[in-house]
Amino acid sequence: MSDRRDAWGERLPRHLGLGSAIAVLVGSTIGSGIFRVPAAVAGRLHDPGPVLLAWVVGGLVALFGALTLSELAGALPRSGGVFAYILEGFGPLPAFLFGWSELTVIRASALGAISTIFAEYLGYFIHLTPEQVRWVAAAAIVVVGTINYLGVSSAAVLMNLVTAAKYAALAALVLLAFTAGEGSRAHFTPAWPAGLDLSLMGTALIAIMWTYDGWADLSFVGGEVRDPARTLPRALILGTAAIVVVYLLLNVAYIYLVPLSDMAGAKLIAATAADRITVFGGAGGSVVSGVVMLSCFGSLTGSMITGPRIFFAMADRGLFFRGIARVSPRFESPSVAIWLATLLGVLYVLFNDFQQLADKFILGIWPFYALAVAAVFVLRRTRPDLPRPYRTWGYPVVPILFLVASVAMVMNALWTDPVNTGITFGIILAGIPVYFVWRSWSGRPGAAMEELA
């Protein structure tokens, strides 16, 4: 493939339309979390009012982030998304740290964790030993990596089908909960406790935001979206709104079917709730296991579509080995970056030494989300003439609220779990000396900013 670039400086072809862009966002976000996290939230907050309020707040935070990043996505439709926005707003070091975090832990743990849950639920139908679970998970990563190597168009077709199927399945679960479920409105009373513990709410929000994580992933593939000035803002906002709606409805359905006191002890809350839907005839566990497998496979596919573009963008802008930016001349895909992500995911699964590390890294991406949102303020000052097809609705209140929520979550994590949160930021900061070593070795300290411009 030639090295020709489009008007925004991209070498990858723009194949993704609005429907595929929404499918990438929704499919990447809805994984296994919504089938497990509600039980943990119920265990912390205990009452229906605070539980539903926490999911509303989490949804608003994600939506405010999408409303803000849409401005940058429309103005700078580049591969790497958040990476590109941080690079443009704050320079190469913070952008490198984001790529470093994705490279060392975040992407490998995401691919590994999602594929492992997929394999575990396959074990519901076929007996698998722990060793076999790891090999099935590794095989799933390789399959998804191969599909992505064959081109974003083929991966998008699969993503569209899987996302439509799992969103329909979740909507059906909600509908059946209220029409064929053995639930009760009494589960919603009393709605509120005497007081509200804001620290517990903040801790619950960390888990909730993990289920929403993926709302920004579409930006990573911004360099392959058609008519990006219109498509990216619409897809980010519509896709995130669709997730917020289905998550809230699912939580209402869970509470309707299962009292919160029981929900708190139900590790697989979706299966517990489905067992109380009479139309399944006692097969609720099988139904939910199938839906979880479908959901995880879609999330795995989305993660493989989006994540490698960060590595590709780093290399294309001189902040990583240049060979990682290779584009397959036959399939027009970032082939080396895809195989790198595939290798990282497989190693995570087979050796599984990063599990505790991954658990500590849930908050690792949020400082970078905050930087990307803050870049809206910076670029409005430093690049006032930058074409902005979409301008953040509710500016400056909406991005400020997102930043306040992000800082509050991080500060609450430092207060309630200083060791693990400290390790998280220690890993991020370890990238600083790596950056200076890379800059010295590559001899191109200004290349990243020159290429972005």
C-alpha positions as CSV (number, residue, x, y, z in Angstrom):
1,M,0.0,0.0,0.0
2,S,1.3,3.5,-0.8
3,D,2.2,6.1,1.8
4,R,-0.4,8.5,0.6
5,R,-2.3,10.3,3.3
6,D,-5.7,11.9,3.3
7,A,-6.6,15.4,4.4
8,W,-6.2,14.5,8.1
9,G,-2.9,12.7,7.6
10,E,-4.2,9.1,7.7
11,R,-2.9,6.2,5.6
12,L,-5.6,3.7,6.4
13,P,-8.7,3.6,4.2
14,R,-12.0,5.0,5.5
15,H,-14.4,2.1,5.3
16,L,-16.6,2.5,8.4
17,G,-20.0,4.1,8.1
18,L,-22.4,5.3,10.9
19,G,-23.9,1.9,11.6
20,S,-20.6,0.2,11.8
21,A,-19.1,3.0,14.0
22,I,-22.0,2.7,16.5
23,A,-21.6,-1.1,16.4
24,V,-17.9,-0.8,17.3
25,L,-18.7,1.5,20.2
26,V,-21.6,-0.5,21.6
27,G,-20.0,-3.9,20.9
28,S,-16.7,-2.9,22.6
29,T,-18.4,-1.5,25.7
30,I,-21.0,-4.2,26.4
31,G,-18.9,-7.2,27.5
32,S,-19.2,-9.2,30.7
33,G,-19.4,-6.4,33.3
34,I,-23.1,-5.8,33.1
35,F,-23.7,-9.5,34.0
36,R,-21.6,-9.3,37.2
37,V,-21.0,-5.7,38.4
38,P,-24.6,-5.0,39.5
39,A,-24.3,-7.6,42.2
40,A,-21.1,-5.9,43.6
41,V,-22.9,-2.5,43.4
42,A,-25.8,-3.9,45.3
43,G,-23.5,-5.3,48.0
44,R,-22.0,-1.8,48.6
45,L,-25.1,0.4,48.4
46,H,-27.8,-1.9,49.7
47,D,-30.9,0.2,48.7
48,P,-32.6,0.6,45.3
49,G,-32.4,4.4,45.2
50,P,-28.6,4.7,45.7
51,V,-28.0,1.7,43.4
52,L,-30.0,3.2,40.5
53,L,-28.6,6.7,41.2
54,A,-25.0,5.3,40.9
55,W,-25.9,3.8,37.5
56,V,-27.4,7.1,36.4
57,V,-24.4,9.0,37.5
58,G,-22.0,6.6,35.8
59,G,-24.1,6.8,32.6
60,L,-24.0,10.6,32.7
61,V,-20.2,10.7,33.2
62,A,-19.8,8.4,30.2
63,L,-22.3,10.5,28.1
64,F,-20.6,13.8,29.2
65,G,-17.3,12.3,28.1
66,A,-18.8,11.3,24.7
67,L,-20.3,14.7,24.2
68,T,-16.9,16.3,24.8
69,L,-14.7,13.9,22.8
70,S,-17.1,14.3,19.9
71,E,-15.7,17.8,19.3
72,L,-12.2,16.4,19.1
73,A,-13.2,13.4,17.0
74,G,-14.9,15.6,14.4
75,A,-12.0,18.0,14.3
76,L,-9.1,15.5,14.5
77,P,-10.4,12.2,13.0
78,R,-7.1,10.4,13.5
79,S,-6.0,6.8,14.3
80,G,-5.4,6.4,18.0
81,G,-8.2,8.8,19.0
82,V,-7.5,9.7,22.7
83,F,-3.8,9.3,21.9
84,A,-4.0,11.9,19.1
85,Y,-6.0,14.4,21.2
86,I,-3.6,14.2,24.1
87,L,-0.7,14.6,21.7
88,E,-2.2,17.6,20.0
89,G,-3.2,19.2,23.3
90,F,-0.4,18.4,25.7
91,G,2.6,17.1,23.6
92,P,4.4,13.8,23.1
93,L,5.2,12.8,26.7
94,P,1.6,12.5,28.0
95,A,0.6,10.8,24.7
96,F,3.4,8.4,25.0
97,L,2.4,7.5,28.6
98,F,-1.1,6.7,27.4
99,G,0.3,4.4,24.7
100,W,2.7,2.9,27.2
101,S,-0.1,2.1,29.6
102,E,-2.1,0.5,26.8
103,L,0.9,-1.4,25.6
104,T,2.1,-2.7,29.0
105,V,-1.1,-3.7,30.7
106,I,-4.5,-2.2,29.6
107,R,-4.8,-3.8,26.1
108,A,-3.4,-7.2,27.1
109,S,-5.5,-7.4,30.2
110,A,-8.6,-6.4,28.3
111,L,-8.1,-9.0,25.6
112,G,-7.1,-11.6,28.1
113,A,-9.9,-11.0,30.6
114,I,-12.7,-10.9,27.9
115,S,-11.5,-14.0,26.2
116,T,-11.1,-15.9,29.5
117,I,-14.7,-15.1,30.5
118,F,-15.8,-16.2,27.0
119,A,-14.0,-19.6,27.5
120,E,-15.4,-20.0,31.1
121,Y,-18.9,-19.6,29.9
122,L,-18.3,-22.1,27.1
123,G,-17.5,-24.4,29.9
124,Y,-21.1,-24.2,30.9
125,F,-21.9,-26.3,27.8
126,I,-18.7,-28.2,27.4
127,H,-16.6,-29.4,30.4
128,L,-13.2,-27.6,30.3
129,T,-10.3,-27.9,32.6
130,P,-8.6,-24.7,33.8
131,E,-5.8,-25.4,31.3
132,Q,-8.3,-25.9,28.5
133,V,-10.0,-22.6,29.4
134,R,-6.7,-20.8,28.9
135,W,-6.1,-22.4,25.5
136,V,-9.7,-21.7,24.3
137,A,-9.3,-18.1,25.4
138,A,-6.0,-17.9,23.5
139,A,-7.6,-19.4,20.4
140,A,-10.4,-16.9,20.5
141,I,-7.9,-14.0,20.6
142,V,-6.0,-15.5,17.6
143,V,-9.3,-16.0,15.6
144,V,-10.4,-12.4,16.3
145,G,-6.9,-11.1,15.5
146,T,-6.9,-13.0,12.2
147,I,-10.3,-11.6,11.2
148,N,-9.0,-8.1,11.9
149,Y,-5.9,-8.7,9.9
150,L,-8.1,-9.5,6.9
151,G,-9.4,-6.0,7.0
152,V,-11.6,-3.6,8.9
153,S,-14.5,-4.3,6.5
154,S,-14.7,-8.0,7.4
155,A,-14.3,-7.3,11.1
156,A,-17.0,-4.6,10.9
157,V,-19.5,-7.0,9.3
158,L,-18.9,-9.5,12.1
159,M,-19.1,-6.6,14.6
160,N,-22.4,-5.4,13.2
161,L,-24.0,-8.8,13.4
162,V,-22.8,-9.7,16.9
163,T,-23.7,-6.2,18.3
164,A,-27.2,-6.3,16.9
165,A,-27.7,-9.8,18.2
166,K,-26.5,-9.1,21.8
167,Y,-28.3,-5.8,22.1
168,A,-31.5,-7.5,21.0
169,A,-30.9,-10.3,23.5
170,L,-30.4,-7.8,26.3
171,A,-33.5,-5.9,25.3
172,A,-35.4,-9.2,25.3
173,L,-34.2,-10.0,28.8
174,V,-35.6,-6.7,30.0
175,L,-38.9,-7.2,28.3
176,L,-39.3,-10.7,29.6
177,A,-38.4,-9.7,33.1
178,F,-41.5,-7.5,33.3
179,T,-43.9,-9.7,31.2
180,A,-42.9,-13.2,32.2
181,G,-40.8,-12.8,35.3
182,E,-41.6,-13.7,38.9
183,G,-40.7,-10.3,40.2
184,S,-42.2,-7.7,42.5
185,R,-42.4,-3.9,42.7
186,A,-41.9,-4.4,46.5
187,H,-38.2,-4.9,45.8
188,F,-37.9,-1.2,45.1
189,T,-39.1,-0.2,48.6
190,P,-37.8,1.3,50.8
191,A,-36.0,3.2,48.1
192,W,-33.6,5.3,50.2
193,P,-31.6,4.9,53.4
194,A,-31.5,7.5,56.1
195,G,-28.2,8.8,54.6
196,L,-26.0,8.4,51.6
197,D,-22.3,7.5,51.9
198,L,-20.6,9.4,49.2
199,S,-17.4,7.4,49.6
200,L,-19.2,4.1,49.0
201,M,-20.9,5.7,46.1
202,G,-17.5,6.6,44.6
203,T,-16.2,3.1,45.2
204,A,-19.3,1.7,43.4
205,L,-18.8,4.1,40.6
206,I,-15.3,2.7,39.9
207,A,-16.9,-0.7,39.2
208,I,-19.7,0.9,37.2
209,M,-17.3,2.9,35.0
210,W,-15.6,-0.4,34.2
211,T,-18.8,-1.6,32.6
212,Y,-19.1,1.7,30.7
213,D,-15.4,1.6,29.6
214,G,-15.4,1.4,25.8
215,W,-17.4,4.6,25.3
216,A,-14.3,6.3,23.9
217,D,-12.9,3.3,22.0
218,L,-14.5,4.3,18.7
219,S,-12.1,7.3,18.7
220,F,-9.2,4.9,18.3
221,V,-10.4,3.9,14.9
222,G,-11.2,7.5,13.9
223,G,-8.8,7.3,11.0
224,E,-11.0,4.7,9.2
225,V,-14.4,6.3,9.6
226,R,-16.1,7.7,6.5
227,D,-17.3,11.3,6.5
228,P,-15.7,11.5,10.0
229,A,-16.7,15.1,10.7
230,R,-20.3,14.0,10.8
231,T,-20.1,10.3,11.6
232,L,-17.8,10.3,14.6
233,P,-19.8,12.8,16.8
234,R,-23.1,11.1,15.9
235,A,-21.8,7.6,16.6
236,L,-20.1,8.6,19.9
237,I,-23.2,10.2,21.2
238,L,-25.8,7.8,19.9
239,G,-23.8,4.7,20.8
240,T,-23.1,5.9,24.4
241,A,-26.7,6.9,24.9
242,A,-27.8,3.4,23.7
243,I,-25.6,1.8,26.3
244,V,-26.8,4.0,29.1
245,V,-30.4,3.2,28.3
246,V,-29.9,-0.6,28.2
247,Y,-27.8,-0.6,31.4
248,L,-30.4,1.3,33.3
249,L,-33.2,-0.9,32.1
250,L,-31.2,-4.1,32.9
251,N,-30.6,-2.9,36.5
252,V,-34.3,-2.1,37.0
253,A,-35.1,-5.6,35.6
254,Y,-32.5,-7.2,38.0
255,I,-34.0,-5.5,41.0
256,Y,-37.5,-6.3,39.9
257,L,-36.6,-10.0,39.7
258,V,-34.2,-10.3,42.6
259,P,-34.3,-8.4,45.9
260,L,-31.1,-6.4,46.6
261,S,-30.3,-8.5,49.6
262,D,-30.2,-11.6,47.4
263,M,-28.6,-9.8,44.5
264,A,-25.6,-8.8,46.6
265,G,-24.7,-12.5,47.0
266,A,-25.4,-13.5,43.4
267,K,-22.1,-13.5,41.7
268,L,-23.8,-14.3,38.3
269,I,-26.7,-11.9,38.8
270,A,-27.9,-12.2,35.2
271,A,-28.2,-16.0,35.5
272,T,-30.0,-15.7,38.9
273,A,-32.4,-13.2,37.4
274,A,-33.0,-15.2,34.2
275,D,-33.9,-18.3,36.4
276,R,-36.9,-16.2,37.6
277,I,-38.3,-15.7,34.1
278,T,-40.9,-18.4,33.7
279,V,-40.8,-18.6,29.9
280,F,-37.3,-20.1,30.1
281,G,-38.6,-23.1,32.1
282,G,-35.5,-23.4,34.3
283,A,-33.1,-22.9,31.4
284,G,-32.3,-19.3,32.4
285,G,-28.7,-20.2,33.2
286,S,-28.1,-21.7,29.7
287,V,-29.7,-18.7,28.0
288,V,-27.7,-16.2,29.9
289,S,-24.5,-18.2,29.4
290,G,-25.1,-18.1,25.7
291,V,-25.7,-14.3,25.8
292,V,-22.6,-13.7,27.8
293,M,-20.5,-15.7,25.3
294,L,-22.0,-13.7,22.5
295,S,-21.4,-10.4,24.4
296,C,-17.8,-11.3,25.2
297,F,-17.0,-12.3,21.6
298,G,-18.4,-9.0,20.4
299,S,-16.4,-7.1,23.0
300,L,-13.3,-9.1,22.1
301,T,-13.8,-8.2,18.4
302,G,-14.3,-4.6,19.2
303,S,-11.2,-4.4,21.5
304,M,-9.1,-5.9,18.6
305,I,-10.5,-3.4,16.1
306,T,-9.8,-0.4,18.3
307,G,-6.7,-1.2,20.5
308,P,-4.1,-1.9,17.8
309,R,-4.8,1.5,16.3
310,I,-3.2,3.1,19.3
311,F,0.1,1.2,18.7
312,F,-0.2,2.0,15.0
313,A,-0.7,5.7,15.8
314,M,2.2,5.8,18.2
315,A,4.5,4.3,15.5
316,D,3.1,6.5,12.7
317,R,3.9,9.6,14.8
318,G,7.5,8.5,15.7
319,L,6.8,7.4,19.3
320,F,7.2,3.7,18.7
321,F,9.1,1.4,16.4
322,R,8.3,2.5,12.8
323,G,7.6,-1.1,11.7
324,I,4.5,-1.2,13.9
325,A,2.9,1.4,11.5
326,R,3.1,-1.0,8.6
327,V,-0.2,-1.3,6.6
328,S,-0.9,-4.5,4.8
329,P,-0.9,-3.8,1.0
330,R,-3.4,-6.6,0.4
331,F,-5.9,-6.1,3.3
332,E,-5.2,-2.5,4.1
333,S,-5.1,-3.2,7.8
334,P,-2.5,-2.2,10.4
335,S,-1.2,-5.7,10.3
336,V,1.9,-5.6,12.6
337,A,0.0,-3.6,15.3
338,I,-2.9,-6.2,15.1
339,W,-0.4,-9.1,15.5
340,L,1.3,-7.3,18.4
341,A,-2.0,-6.9,20.2
342,T,-2.8,-10.5,19.5
343,L,0.5,-11.7,20.9
344,L,0.1,-9.6,24.1
345,G,-3.4,-11.0,24.7
346,V,-2.3,-14.6,24.1
347,L,0.7,-14.2,26.5
348,Y,-1.7,-12.7,29.1
349,V,-4.0,-15.7,28.9
350,L,-1.4,-18.5,28.8
351,F,0.8,-17.2,31.6
352,N,-1.9,-15.2,33.4
353,D,0.7,-13.5,35.6
354,F,-0.9,-10.1,35.1
355,Q,-4.2,-10.9,36.7
356,Q,-3.6,-9.0,39.9
357,L,-1.9,-6.3,38.0
358,A,-4.9,-5.9,35.7
359,D,-7.3,-5.7,38.7
360,K,-5.2,-2.8,39.9
361,F,-5.3,-1.1,36.6
362,I,-9.1,-0.5,36.3
363,L,-8.5,3.2,37.0
364,G,-5.4,3.4,34.8
365,I,-7.1,4.8,31.7
366,W,-9.2,7.5,33.5
367,P,-6.4,10.1,33.9
368,F,-6.0,9.9,30.1
369,Y,-9.7,10.3,29.5
370,A,-9.5,13.4,31.7
371,L,-6.5,14.7,29.7
372,A,-8.3,14.2,26.4
373,V,-11.4,16.1,27.7
374,A,-9.2,18.8,29.0
375,A,-7.6,19.1,25.5
376,V,-10.9,20.6,24.4
377,F,-10.2,23.7,26.5
378,V,-6.6,23.8,25.5
379,L,-7.3,23.6,21.7
380,R,-10.0,26.1,21.8
381,R,-7.4,28.5,23.1
382,T,-4.3,27.4,21.1
383,R,-6.1,26.5,17.8
384,P,-9.2,28.7,17.6
385,D,-9.3,28.4,13.8
386,L,-9.4,24.5,13.8
387,P,-12.5,23.5,11.9
388,R,-15.0,22.1,14.5
389,P,-18.0,20.5,12.7
390,Y,-19.4,19.7,16.2
391,R,-18.9,21.8,19.2
392,T,-19.4,20.3,22.7
393,W,-23.0,20.6,23.8
394,G,-23.2,22.3,27.2
395,Y,-19.6,23.7,27.0
396,P,-18.0,24.4,29.4
397,V,-20.2,22.9,32.0
398,V,-20.4,19.4,30.5
399,P,-16.6,18.8,30.2
400,I,-16.0,20.4,33.6
401,L,-18.5,18.0,35.2
402,F,-16.7,15.1,33.5
403,L,-13.3,16.3,34.8
404,V,-14.7,16.8,38.4
405,A,-16.2,13.2,38.3
406,S,-12.9,11.8,37.0
407,V,-10.8,13.5,39.6
408,A,-13.3,12.5,42.4
409,M,-13.1,8.9,41.4
410,V,-9.3,8.9,41.4
411,M,-9.1,10.7,44.7
412,N,-11.6,8.4,46.3
413,A,-9.5,5.4,45.0
414,L,-6.4,6.9,46.5
415,W,-8.2,7.4,49.8
416,T,-9.9,4.0,50.0
417,D,-7.2,1.8,48.3
418,P,-3.9,3.7,48.3
419,V,-1.7,0.7,47.7
420,N,-3.3,-0.6,44.5
421,T,-4.1,2.8,43.2
422,G,-0.5,3.8,43.9
423,I,0.8,0.8,42.0
424,T,-1.4,1.8,39.1
425,F,0.1,5.3,38.8
426,G,3.5,3.9,39.5
427,I,3.2,1.8,36.3
428,I,2.1,4.8,34.4
429,L,4.9,7.0,35.7
430,A,7.4,4.3,34.9
431,G,6.9,5.2,31.3
432,I,8.6,8.6,31.8
433,P,12.2,7.3,31.8
434,V,11.2,4.9,29.0
435,Y,10.0,7.9,26.9
436,F,13.3,9.8,27.4
437,V,15.3,6.7,26.5
438,W,13.2,6.3,23.4
439,R,13.7,9.9,22.5
440,S,17.4,9.7,22.9
441,W,17.6,6.4,21.0
442,S,15.4,7.5,18.1
443,G,17.0,10.9,17.8
444,R,13.6,12.4,16.7
445,P,12.3,14.3,19.7
446,G,10.1,16.5,17.6
447,A,8.9,14.0,15.0
448,A,5.6,13.2,16.7
449,M,4.4,16.8,16.7
450,E,5.7,17.4,13.2
451,E,3.8,14.4,11.8
452,L,0.6,15.2,13.6
453,A,0.6,18.7,12.2
